[in-house]
Amino acid sequence: MNLPLSADRLWDSLMAMARIGATPEGGCNRPALSAVDGEARALLAQWGREIGLTLSVDRLGNMALRREGRDPGRRPVLVGSHLDTQPSGGKFDGPYGVLAGLEILRALQEAGAETAAPIVLVNWTSEEGCRFSPSMIGAAGAMGVLEEAAVLAAPAMDDGERYGDALARTGWAGAADPAALRDAAAYFEAHIEQGPVLEAEGHDLGIVTGGFATERALVTVTGETSHAGTTPMEMRRDALLAAAEMIGAGERILLERAPEGRMTVCRLLVDPGADGVVPGGARFAFEYRHPDNATLRALLDAADEAFAAIAARRRVAVAREPYWSFPRVTFDATLADRLRSAATRHGARHRDILSGAGHDAYHAAARMPAVMLFIPCHGGISHHPTESISRAWAEIGLRVLADAVIATANAPE
């Protein structure tokens, strides 16, 4: 199908979306279910209305903009990503996938073309997880990974506002059943790589065949608060020093046993966090990621053993409580082949790639055939105001995504 896809229109849409929550550094601060997230959603809804899409918002705030096919009884093909950003985010992580999907529907409308199956553009709520934890919480609720009630009760990490209350405050508490999104023929998600591999190797695209297994846990270290000036070092039960040693041990275990994996501590809290006081408590968010489930488990077991030994030696208590995890994700081979064929047809240099980051597509893949397409980003920089892509990368990703989405919507069931 020869569609009037417009790379300029896609780019203009990306820049218009980037103005909502724009930061002085050139990035975006658009946390989920904030006022600016509500503005971004309203703009997407307006663009959808302009081309005749039917908007449905479910009880978790997920937006579904539907373009009917010749056979409305057929299960739809979903395409999308998310509009929320990290507080120090960029313009493209998430919005690229949503607005590339929108451009496909705009081009179909402009051409007066039909697909056999409906195509639904999805904006998932709260993918980033910077305000409501865990990450990808809207997709997790819709796909049945989390209970709907648990999602609605999740507190915001900045001010404690419940997810459900934030939906109501921003006007995005819908009535549709989130589970309706499970009844789909396929899901496509285009995204920036958020890593340096594609650019460094000179590839235009990455066909994402799967994603790393991940487990994130809150590690709580409990010692004893005491005076910093009068308590001798050998008599202290310093929770922060114990936590620091545990963090170092966690990194050393990964580097020695599985350097192809990932280890991150993204938050550290100290109690009481006062001058002149030996910390009696410390908590840190600790995660491992690895493409092999068994290796991930072995890393976690080794970390638990090391943490326990450190705790015993420093006379503190330690507990590691997982709160976000998923196994290795394998995306659908048929959908990946469609992306490869389209990339070859358009002369795009491409390679298969694994994703180390989590994405909404991981949860969709548990319920339907799903796949992801990566475009490069300069220097691999993401979650930062300097995150950037080229127009050429945006365009080739759009054209390959469009071919695969439309081929799937027209394929026999």
SULBEL-V808939 format. One record per residue. N is the residue number from 1. RES is the residue in three letters. PHI is phi as a letter, one per 40 degrees, with the letter a starting at -180 (none if undefined). BURIAL is I if it has 9 or more other C-alpha atoms within 8 Angstrom, else O. Layout:
n: <N/N>
res: <RES/RES>
phi: <PHI/PHI>
burial: <BURIAL/BURIAL>
//
This chain:
n: <1/2/3/4/5/6/7/8/9/10/11/12/13/14/15/16/17/18/19/20/21/22/23/24/25/26/27/28/29/30/31/32/33/34/35/36/37/38/39/40/41/42/43/44/45/46/47/48/49/50/51/52/53/54/55/56/57/58/59/60/61/62/63/64/65/66/67/68/69/70/71/72/73/74/75/76/77/78/79/80/81/82/83/84/85/86/87/88/89/90/91/92/93/94/95/96/97/98/99/100/101/102/103/104/105/106/107/108/109/110/111/112/113/114/115/116/117/118/119/120/121/122/123/124/125/126/127/128/129/130/131/132/133/134/135/136/137/138/139/140/141/142/143/144/145/146/147/148/149/150/151/152/153/154/155/156/157/158/159/160/161/162/163/164/165/166/167/168/169/170/171/172/173/174/175/176/177/178/179/180/181/182/183/184/185/186/187/188/189/190/191/192/193/194/195/196/197/198/199/200/201/202/203/204/205/206/207/208/209/210/211/212/213/214/215/216/217/218/219/220/221/222/223/224/225/226/227/228/229/230/231/232/233/234/235/236/237/238/239/240/241/242/243/244/245/246/247/248/249/250/251/252/253/254/255/256/257/258/259/260/261/262/263/264/265/266/267/268/269/270/271/272/273/274/275/276/277/278/279/280/281/282/283/284/285/286/287/288/289/290/291/292/293/294/295/296/297/298/299/300/301/302/303/304/305/306/307/308/309/310/311/312/313/314/315/316/317/318/319/320/321/322/323/324/325/326/327/328/329/330/331/332/333/334/335/336/337/338/339/340/341/342/343/344/345/346/347/348/349/350/351/352/353/354/355/356/357/358/359/360/361/362/363/364/365/366/367/368/369/370/371/372/373/374/375/376/377/378/379/380/381/382/383/384/385/386/387/388/389/390/391/392/393/394/395/396/397/398/399/400/401/402/403/404/405/406/407/408/409/410/411/412/413>
res: <MET/ASN/LEU/PRO/LEU/SER/ALA/ASP/ARG/LEU/TRP/ASP/SER/LEU/MET/ALA/MET/ALA/ARG/ILE/GLY/ALA/THR/PRO/GLU/GLY/GLY/CYS/ASN/ARG/PRO/ALA/LEU/SER/ALA/VAL/ASP/GLY/GLU/ALA/ARG/ALA/LEU/LEU/ALA/GLN/TRP/GLY/ARG/GLU/ILE/GLY/LEU/THR/LEU/SER/VAL/ASP/ARG/LEU/GLY/ASN/MET/ALA/LEU/ARG/ARG/GLU/GLY/ARG/ASP/PRO/GLY/ARG/ARG/PRO/VAL/LEU/VAL/GLY/SER/HIS/LEU/ASP/THR/GLN/PRO/SER/GLY/GLY/LYS/PHE/ASP/GLY/PRO/TYR/GLY/VAL/LEU/ALA/GLY/LEU/GLU/ILE/LEU/ARG/ALA/LEU/GLN/GLU/ALA/GLY/ALA/GLU/THR/ALA/ALA/PRO/ILE/VAL/LEU/VAL/ASN/TRP/THR/SER/GLU/GLU/GLY/CYS/ARG/PHE/SER/PRO/SER/MET/ILE/GLY/ALA/ALA/GLY/ALA/MET/GLY/VAL/LEU/GLU/GLU/ALA/ALA/VAL/LEU/ALA/ALA/PRO/ALA/MET/ASP/ASP/GLY/GLU/ARG/TYR/GLY/ASP/ALA/LEU/ALA/ARG/THR/GLY/TRP/ALA/GLY/ALA/ALA/ASP/PRO/ALA/ALA/LEU/ARG/ASP/ALA/ALA/ALA/TYR/PHE/GLU/ALA/HIS/ILE/GLU/GLN/GLY/PRO/VAL/LEU/GLU/ALA/GLU/GLY/HIS/ASP/LEU/GLY/ILE/VAL/THR/GLY/GLY/PHE/ALA/THR/GLU/ARG/ALA/LEU/VAL/THR/VAL/THR/GLY/GLU/THR/SER/HIS/ALA/GLY/THR/THR/PRO/MET/GLU/MET/ARG/ARG/ASP/ALA/LEU/LEU/ALA/ALA/ALA/GLU/MET/ILE/GLY/ALA/GLY/GLU/ARG/ILE/LEU/LEU/GLU/ARG/ALA/PRO/GLU/GLY/ARG/MET/THR/VAL/CYS/ARG/LEU/LEU/VAL/ASP/PRO/GLY/ALA/ASP/GLY/VAL/VAL/PRO/GLY/GLY/ALA/ARG/PHE/ALA/PHE/GLU/TYR/ARG/HIS/PRO/ASP/ASN/ALA/THR/LEU/ARG/ALA/LEU/LEU/ASP/ALA/ALA/ASP/GLU/ALA/PHE/ALA/ALA/ILE/ALA/ALA/ARG/ARG/ARG/VAL/ALA/VAL/ALA/ARG/GLU/PRO/TYR/TRP/SER/PHE/PRO/ARG/VAL/THR/PHE/ASP/ALA/THR/LEU/ALA/ASP/ARG/LEU/ARG/SER/ALA/ALA/THR/ARG/HIS/GLY/ALA/ARG/HIS/ARG/ASP/ILE/LEU/SER/GLY/ALA/GLY/HIS/ASP/ALA/TYR/HIS/ALA/ALA/ALA/ARG/MET/PRO/ALA/VAL/MET/LEU/PHE/ILE/PRO/CYS/HIS/GLY/GLY/ILE/SER/HIS/HIS/PRO/THR/GLU/SER/ILE/SER/ARG/ALA/TRP/ALA/GLU/ILE/GLY/LEU/ARG/VAL/LEU/ALA/ASP/ALA/VAL/ILE/ALA/THR/ALA/ASN/ALA/PRO/GLU>
phi: <none/c/c/c/c/b/c/c/c/c/c/c/c/c/c/c/c/c/c/c/g/c/b/d/c/h/b/b/b/b/c/d/f/c/c/c/c/c/c/c/c/c/c/c/c/c/c/c/c/c/b/g/c/c/c/b/b/c/c/b/g/c/c/b/b/b/b/c/b/c/b/c/c/c/c/c/c/c/a/i/a/a/b/c/b/c/d/b/c/b/c/b/c/h/d/d/c/c/c/c/c/c/c/c/c/c/c/c/c/c/c/g/c/b/b/c/c/c/b/b/c/b/b/c/c/f/c/c/g/c/b/b/b/c/c/f/c/c/c/c/c/c/c/g/c/b/c/d/c/c/c/c/c/c/c/c/c/c/b/g/c/c/d/c/c/c/d/c/c/c/g/b/c/c/b/c/c/d/c/c/c/c/c/b/c/a/b/b/b/c/a/c/c/g/a/c/c/c/c/c/c/g/c/c/a/b/c/c/c/i/b/c/c/a/b/b/b/c/c/b/b/b/b/a/c/a/c/c/c/b/c/d/d/c/b/c/b/c/c/c/c/c/c/c/c/c/c/c/c/c/c/c/c/c/c/c/b/a/c/c/c/b/b/a/b/b/a/a/b/b/b/c/g/b/c/g/b/c/c/c/a/a/b/a/c/b/b/b/b/a/c/b/d/c/c/d/c/c/c/c/c/c/c/d/c/c/c/c/c/c/c/c/c/c/f/b/b/b/a/b/b/c/b/a/a/a/c/d/b/b/c/c/c/c/c/c/c/c/c/c/c/c/c/c/c/c/g/c/c/a/a/c/a/c/b/c/c/c/a/d/d/c/c/c/c/c/b/a/d/a/a/b/b/b/b/c/b/c/g/g/c/a/f/a/d/c/d/a/b/c/c/c/c/d/c/c/c/d/c/c/d/d/d/c/c/c/c/c/c/b/c/c/c>
burial: <O/O/O/O/I/O/I/O/O/I/I/O/I/I/I/O/I/I/O/I/I/I/I/O/O/I/I/I/I/I/I/I/I/I/O/I/I/I/I/I/I/O/I/O/I/O/O/I/I/O/I/O/I/I/I/I/I/I/I/I/I/I/I/I/I/I/I/I/I/I/I/I/O/O/I/I/I/I/I/I/I/I/I/I/I/I/I/I/I/I/I/I/I/I/I/I/I/I/I/I/I/I/I/I/I/I/I/I/I/O/O/O/O/O/I/I/I/I/I/I/I/I/I/I/I/I/I/I/I/I/I/I/I/O/I/I/I/I/I/I/I/I/I/I/O/I/O/I/O/O/I/I/I/I/I/I/I/O/O/O/O/I/I/I/I/I/I/I/O/I/O/I/I/I/O/I/O/I/I/O/O/I/I/I/I/I/I/I/I/I/I/I/I/I/I/I/O/I/I/O/O/O/I/I/I/I/I/I/I/I/I/I/I/I/I/I/I/I/I/I/I/I/I/I/I/I/I/O/O/O/I/O/O/O/O/I/I/I/I/I/O/I/I/O/I/I/I/O/I/I/I/O/I/I/O/O/O/I/O/O/I/I/I/O/I/O/O/I/O/I/I/I/O/O/O/O/I/I/I/I/I/I/I/I/I/I/I/I/I/I/I/I/I/O/I/I/O/O/I/I/O/I/I/I/O/I/I/I/O/I/I/I/O/I/O/I/I/I/O/I/O/I/I/I/I/O/O/I/I/O/I/I/O/O/I/I/O/I/I/I/O/I/I/I/O/I/O/I/I/I/O/O/I/I/I/I/O/I/O/I/I/I/I/I/I/O/O/I/I/I/I/I/I/I/I/I/I/I/O/I/I/I/I/I/I/I/I/I/I/O/O/O/I/I/I/I/I/I/I/I/I/I/I/I/I/I/I/I/I/I/O/O/O>
//
